Amino acid sequence: MNPSGQTFASLVRDVILPLINAAIPVLAALAIAVFFIGVVRYVASAGGAKEKVQGRELLMWGIVALFVLFCIWGIVAILKTTFFGSSGAAGTSTDSNRVIFFGGPNYDY
């Protein structure tokens, strides 16, 4: 432990993870905006080949950005659960001894 009393694990848990959790929704909103700008450009191209291609490219990059963001979100949730024992991306606690079936009873094992 260093003189300030902060370990690498506490730095990640207290600083880096909250920054990532705050940045992902903002980046997702930007990716969705790019996607919809691509939709508008594609629909409004009115037969112009260049505008149609630009709109299609924006659509593609918006989808790729959303896919990458959700993959990063999942990886961060897995790492958070693995190293810190806390819950995943949804922020809810989990009980490893309880199996919950949707629409059915809960079973303890």
C-alpha positions as CSV (number, residue, x, y, z in Angstrom):
1,M,0.0,0.0,0.0
2,N,1.3,3.4,-0.8
3,P,1.6,6.3,1.6
4,S,-1.7,7.8,0.5
5,G,-3.5,4.6,1.4
6,Q,-4.9,4.1,-2.0
7,T,-4.4,0.8,-3.8
8,F,-4.7,0.1,-7.5
9,A,-8.0,-1.8,-6.9
10,S,-9.5,1.1,-5.0
11,L,-8.3,3.5,-7.8
12,V,-10.1,1.4,-10.4
13,R,-13.2,0.9,-8.3
14,D,-13.5,4.5,-7.1
15,V,-12.2,6.5,-10.1
16,I,-12.0,4.5,-13.4
17,L,-15.2,2.5,-13.2
18,P,-17.4,5.5,-12.4
19,L,-15.8,7.4,-15.4
20,I,-16.5,4.5,-17.7
21,N,-20.1,4.1,-16.4
22,A,-20.7,7.8,-17.0
23,A,-19.1,7.8,-20.5
24,I,-20.9,4.8,-22.0
25,P,-24.4,6.4,-22.0
26,V,-23.0,9.6,-23.5
27,L,-21.1,7.7,-26.2
28,A,-24.2,5.5,-26.9
29,A,-26.3,8.6,-27.3
30,L,-23.8,10.0,-29.8
31,A,-23.8,6.6,-31.7
32,I,-27.6,6.7,-31.8
33,A,-27.5,10.3,-33.1
34,V,-25.0,9.3,-35.8
35,F,-27.3,6.4,-36.8
36,F,-30.3,8.7,-37.1
37,I,-28.4,11.3,-39.0
38,G,-27.5,8.5,-41.4
39,V,-31.1,7.5,-41.7
40,V,-32.2,11.1,-42.5
41,R,-29.4,11.5,-45.1
42,Y,-30.2,8.2,-46.7
43,V,-34.0,8.9,-46.9
44,A,-33.5,12.6,-47.9
45,S,-30.9,11.7,-50.6
46,A,-33.7,11.8,-53.3
47,G,-31.8,9.7,-55.8
48,G,-28.4,11.3,-55.3
49,A,-25.9,8.5,-55.3
50,K,-23.2,10.3,-53.3
51,E,-25.6,11.4,-50.5
52,K,-27.1,7.9,-50.4
53,V,-23.6,6.3,-49.9
54,Q,-22.8,8.9,-47.2
55,G,-26.1,8.1,-45.4
56,R,-25.4,4.3,-45.7
57,E,-21.9,4.8,-44.2
58,L,-23.3,6.8,-41.3
59,L,-25.8,4.1,-40.7
60,M,-23.1,1.4,-40.7
61,W,-20.8,3.4,-38.4
62,G,-23.6,4.1,-35.9
63,I,-24.4,0.4,-35.7
64,V,-20.7,-0.5,-35.3
65,A,-20.3,2.1,-32.6
66,L,-23.3,0.8,-30.7
67,F,-22.0,-2.8,-31.0
68,V,-18.5,-1.8,-29.7
69,L,-20.0,0.2,-26.8
70,F,-22.2,-2.7,-25.7
71,C,-19.3,-5.1,-25.9
72,I,-17.1,-2.8,-23.8
73,W,-20.0,-2.4,-21.3
74,G,-20.3,-6.2,-21.0
75,I,-16.5,-6.6,-20.7
76,V,-16.4,-4.0,-17.9
77,A,-19.3,-5.7,-16.1
78,I,-17.5,-9.1,-16.3
79,L,-14.3,-7.6,-15.1
80,K,-16.1,-5.7,-12.3
81,T,-17.8,-8.9,-11.1
82,T,-14.7,-11.0,-11.4
83,F,-12.3,-8.7,-9.6
84,F,-14.5,-6.8,-7.2
85,G,-17.3,-9.3,-6.6
86,S,-19.9,-6.7,-7.2
87,S,-22.9,-6.8,-9.6
88,G,-22.7,-6.5,-13.3
89,A,-23.8,-3.7,-15.6
90,A,-27.3,-3.4,-14.3
91,G,-26.2,-2.5,-10.8
92,T,-28.3,-5.1,-9.1
93,S,-27.1,-7.5,-6.5
94,T,-26.9,-11.2,-7.3
95,D,-27.2,-14.3,-5.2
96,S,-25.3,-17.2,-6.6
97,N,-27.3,-19.8,-4.6
98,R,-30.7,-18.7,-6.0
99,V,-32.1,-19.7,-9.3
100,I,-34.9,-17.4,-10.6
101,F,-37.2,-18.6,-13.4
102,F,-39.1,-15.8,-15.1
103,G,-42.8,-16.2,-14.4
104,G,-42.1,-19.1,-11.9
105,P,-41.1,-19.8,-8.4
106,N,-37.7,-19.1,-6.9
107,Y,-35.6,-22.1,-5.9
108,D,-32.8,-22.1,-3.3
109,Y,-30.0,-24.6,-3.8
